[in-house]
Amino acid sequence: MKITEVAAAVIEKPDGSFLLGQRAPDTFYPGYWEFPGGKVEAGETPREALVRELHEELEIEVLRATPWVVREHVYEHAHVRLHFFRVTEWRGELRDHVHAALAWQRPGETTVAPMLPANAPVLAALALPAIYGITHAHELGVPRQLTLLEQALSRGLRLLQVREAALPELERESFAAATVALARASGARAFINGDAQLAQAVGADGLHLTATQLMASRARPNFPLVAASCHDGAELHRAAELQLDFAVLGAVKPTLSHPGQAGMGWPAVAKLLENCPLPVYAIGGLGPSDLTAAREVGAHGIATIRSVWT
């Protein structure tokens, strides 16, 4: 079946809410909810199609749109490749011309139904925050890391990873349990790096695979949430094959943990993220000030080992 290229818009307000439209009665899947957008015409890029479609559908002029995930789905009537963009700035008042209704929704709290089948993973990805914090208690010391964790959670950190292979086993288990408890009390989600048994023992929200574990896995691990560290296209492809929830890609810049090694740079990140179906966090010498640059090249956000705690 021929693949139909489609541009889709995640139109977002500053508070994080996003826009959905309900398909009209005279279309395929009438009454289902979708992200605004439409078919990429001959000679158009997906971005150009996005700008045109949003002007035709909603009478808005796109001022800022960054690439995000690209997902394929086979419907009964078409095989579509959906190029999602996050639209955070536009000009004009929304005036809908194609949908039966419009609704602003909040990530993780969708109240309208049913959704088009292709969009379930997209809604899950939108619920992921922009910052992924990674612990380094083996350098800071456990008491100091826990104090900094509490402070970061109070500032809004909602996704974190325990990566403490250098800690002695008993201390690592105690620290992981304390971290998960603090995260849960703040409504955050905590992953354990590389140790499925420990993740289960402390009731973590997810498992984060090392790149070696990722490439050796024949199936997705049996956890509600699974992520992986990636360094190249082959690893990103494997993470997508296993239908992981997200990936981390880097190192983008030189890092303190790998002195003397040059990072891959933003152009290489952009190339690797072309047509990537998973939300991806960029990592490697990055801080919150790099979030805009990360999203410009298609990353969901940034992962950071040090800057999130300062």
Disulfide bonds with the S-S distance in Angstrom:
none
